[in-house]
Amino acid sequence: MESLKILYDDALVPKDQILKIAEEIKPEIERVREALSKGYEDDRASVNLLDDEEMLNTVKRTIEEKLRLEPKCLIVIGIGGSNLGTIAVQEAILGKLYNLSSPPMNVLYADTVDPNLIYSIMKIVEPVLRRDDNVLLNVVSKSGITTETVANFRILLDMLRKYKKDYKDYIVATCDRDSKLWNLAVKKGFAALEIPRKVGGRYSVFSPVGLFPLGLLGIHIRDLLNGARQMRNACVDMDLERNPAAIIASIQFAHYKNGKNISDFFFFSSDLESLGKWCRQLIAESLGKEFNRNGERVNVGITPTISIGSTDLHSVAQLYLGGPYDKLTTFVSIKDSRPPLHVPGMDEYSDLVQGIDGKSLKEILNAILEGTKEAFRKDKRPFIEISLPDKSEGSIGQFMQLKMIETMYLGHLLNVNPFDQPDVEKYKRETRRILAGEE
Ligand code: PA5
């Protein structure tokens, strides 16, 4: 499998400084290596999902079983780490406009409790059920008690029950074993897929959280895991120059220390926008912390932002090239973009924009990317480049695994725990209190 390429000549951090910082990461690289032999016992357990054949076989069996129902629509009910990875991979591989291309199975995501969103989903799905076609609900929640997920599940379950006597066959619950949701699924006879205990939401895309819905949609989940495995092996290399996660984490940390605490992901592919949203959660939730590992108040964090090329050049380029020097940019592009669409030669239109006659859209997009990089270079705005060979499962798997291990290394450099989210619990607790009518 062709590896993604990382270029950091324009990162504006001298190589000896990068390697010096990377030296500090070595104990954490050791810990990730050790985690490889600890199954699901360590916080870094997500790195072992890639080799879990038993889990993969269970997921595949459930997919086969549910495909026999010939579902016309899948609704993934989950939020945050329980759906962002799925959306990211689905849109990257199948395209953002997938549902409009008359696929055998549509996919819809019920995340927030916005009544307009859920009503729209019901308006799309009810006619399918009325035709006596089948609809699957995949309710995904690690804790099993997230307010939004449970509320949406109950509404959609209620709809399903009106049309299907055997409604339990159309529900798959993905959650922690022995959570309340798990126990309910067992009691009601829904299929249940387990999220290994130490695998947290934002590190769970390679668990049944992502694998079940993605495999159901026909995405090659084994290739996704193979890509991730190839990257994981590179990211535990003790030879730091060959370790992409250590290199990028060191560059990011050097800039953070210099006051650049914004990390912009500039994807030159519309289909990768949701991959950006997945990255945003991973970095924000893992690294934004009130206390460090010694219990001292530090209030640290890196603010991730997402931009899409070339669309957002018409929105944010002024700020990025004229505003404060507070960002490190990562340009992400795809080497092999298909299909090869060309601008047709038409004499009478040639004057509108010169130099595009006969060129492919990919060539034009590349020219815009090169132009943007050159402008950044001239302005001494630091950037890293990640070039994906293509938009295949293997490439996306590599990218996601890179970001997850890089985040673990950044957590080490910032001396924070990248696996918890104590402050997210603050609003969840308050919401539960308000809804329960407590003072
Ligand atoms: O990454 C995380 O831990 C969070 O974003 C959770 O995934 C999110 O809050 C949803 O939680 P749960 O999966 O328990 O429903």
Residues whose N, C-alpha, C, O or C-beta is under 5 A from the ligand:
A	BS01	PA5	I79 G80 G81 S82 V140 S141 K142 S143 G144 T146 G200 G201 R202
